[in-house]
């Protein structure tokens, strides 16, 4: 395989492997389908240009997320997008769920959107991207103990929000 | 680890594999109950957070630049030449390849598809990703199957969207393509390009197993047949 073909194959692998994760993460941080796709497109473009700087494929996911977060910050540093489409996007999927689960999940999504960024971002890194606490600490440039505290508080707020919204079920007994 | 520390870890890192945390989960009824409730919440959180991505994500992303400037608030700066390059580079070639494509037989499809898409590079795949793709076709995969998937993606089949997987088996990587709308002759064998393939009839749709030799393919027949089933409520 020649160098260009090898480069393309490498990029192909990354794009296919992490496209869904990038899109989901972009949706949660910008809340809009069109903007999320735009962010992913921008991320891929920058990744394509800088592909030769990626030495370890195991680090590809965090590398791509870093690019996406930088692009998000650059694009929206003066403008905070309104969260609109997360609810729209999930409605289609929700029809497959039991009604009781649908209510809980909808409330949980709303609660996630209401979380302060310092709680929402590490939580999404953990749940959507599967990051460890150490990886989150590295990505956010804070200590692991700070990450764990933020994750704990994020879940506390989500559970508290479910309680406040009157969702029934054992989940309340935890708190 | 006392109960307060345990509850903090349940809230901060509920999937931690730390031995002490794992031991604590079963150390008493109180700990077990808390762990069980946390597991339920995590299941709910997963389903809330893992919003579906469009099936044709690449197609949508790489056609953005071809739409009129200024609509829907998108920036459309990507030069056409680069967009075209990326479209091919990023694996979206699969969608182009599928357009206006017709296969006279399932055997023709298997050979054509494998030659086009057979050399995918294994990557890390989560069980959730596997289940999410199957759920998109109203199907489910057993954990045993999901845990050995190294590559998974939607792919074209003779009768609509299917799923292309590479399994990490004892005899090396084996490709399995799930074809939800295609009927096949069960256990029919094929040989091409130094690989062997076996068609498998499933409860819903069919699959083809493609491996280096007949033994590796045959060994997976029952496993595949039992591992890909309709999702509850869709049987």
HADDOCK unambig.tbl for C-alpha pairs under 7 A between the chains (distance, minus, plus):
assign (segid A and resid 8 and name CA) (segid B and resid 89 and name CA) 5.35 0.50 0.50
assign (segid A and resid 11 and name CA) (segid B and resid 89 and name CA) 6.90 0.50 0.50
assign (segid A and resid 11 and name CA) (segid B and resid 90 and name CA) 6.39 0.50 0.50
assign (segid A and resid 12 and name CA) (segid B and resid 89 and name CA) 5.76 0.50 0.50
assign (segid A and resid 12 and name CA) (segid B and resid 90 and name CA) 4.36 0.50 0.50
assign (segid A and resid 12 and name CA) (segid B and resid 91 and name CA) 5.34 0.50 0.50
assign (segid A and resid 13 and name CA) (segid B and resid 121 and name CA) 6.62 0.50 0.50
assign (segid A and resid 15 and name CA) (segid B and resid 90 and name CA) 5.74 0.50 0.50
assign (segid A and resid 16 and name CA) (segid B and resid 91 and name CA) 6.93 0.50 0.50
assign (segid A and resid 17 and name CA) (segid B and resid 123 and name CA) 6.90 0.50 0.50
assign (segid A and resid 20 and name CA) (segid B and resid 53 and name CA) 5.77 0.50 0.50
assign (segid A and resid 23 and name CA) (segid B and resid 53 and name CA) 6.55 0.50 0.50
assign (segid A and resid 24 and name CA) (segid B and resid 50 and name CA) 6.89 0.50 0.50
assign (segid A and resid 24 and name CA) (segid B and resid 51 and name CA) 6.28 0.50 0.50
assign (segid A and resid 24 and name CA) (segid B and resid 53 and name CA) 6.64 0.50 0.50
assign (segid A and resid 34 and name CA) (segid B and resid 74 and name CA) 6.75 0.50 0.50
assign (segid A and resid 35 and name CA) (segid B and resid 74 and name CA) 6.67 0.50 0.50
assign (segid A and resid 37 and name CA) (segid B and resid 61 and name CA) 5.77 0.50 0.50
assign (segid A and resid 38 and name CA) (segid B and resid 61 and name CA) 6.96 0.50 0.50
assign (segid A and resid 38 and name CA) (segid B and resid 74 and name CA) 6.80 0.50 0.50
assign (segid A and resid 41 and name CA) (segid B and resid 61 and name CA) 5.71 0.50 0.50
assign (segid A and resid 90 and name CA) (segid B and resid 51 and name CA) 6.12 0.50 0.50
assign (segid A and resid 105 and name CA) (segid B and resid 44 and name CA) 6.48 0.50 0.50
assign (segid A and resid 105 and name CA) (segid B and resid 48 and name CA) 5.16 0.50 0.50
assign (segid A and resid 108 and name CA) (segid B and resid 48 and name CA) 6.45 0.50 0.50
assign (segid A and resid 109 and name CA) (segid B and resid 48 and name CA) 5.70 0.50 0.50
assign (segid A and resid 127 and name CA) (segid B and resid 46 and name CA) 6.49 0.50 0.50
assign (segid A and resid 128 and name CA) (segid B and resid 49 and name CA) 6.37 0.50 0.50
assign (segid A and resid 128 and name CA) (segid B and resid 50 and name CA) 6.10 0.50 0.50
assign (segid A and resid 148 and name CA) (segid B and resid 12 and name CA) 4.95 0.50 0.50
assign (segid A and resid 149 and name CA) (segid B and resid 12 and name CA) 6.71 0.50 0.50
assign (segid A and resid 151 and name CA) (segid B and resid 11 and name CA) 6.75 0.50 0.50
assign (segid A and resid 151 and name CA) (segid B and resid 12 and name CA) 4.81 0.50 0.50
assign (segid A and resid 152 and name CA) (segid B and resid 8 and name CA) 6.48 0.50 0.50
assign (segid A and resid 152 and name CA) (segid B and resid 11 and name CA) 4.45 0.50 0.50
assign (segid A and resid 152 and name CA) (segid B and resid 12 and name CA) 4.29 0.50 0.50
assign (segid A and resid 155 and name CA) (segid B and resid 11 and name CA) 6.05 0.50 0.50
assign (segid A and resid 170 and name CA) (segid B and resid 37 and name CA) 6.80 0.50 0.50
assign (segid A and resid 171 and name CA) (segid B and resid 37 and name CA) 5.89 0.50 0.50
assign (segid A and resid 171 and name CA) (segid B and resid 41 and name CA) 6.33 0.50 0.50
assign (segid A and resid 174 and name CA) (segid B and resid 34 and name CA) 6.33 0.50 0.50
assign (segid A and resid 174 and name CA) (segid B and resid 37 and name CA) 6.46 0.50 0.50
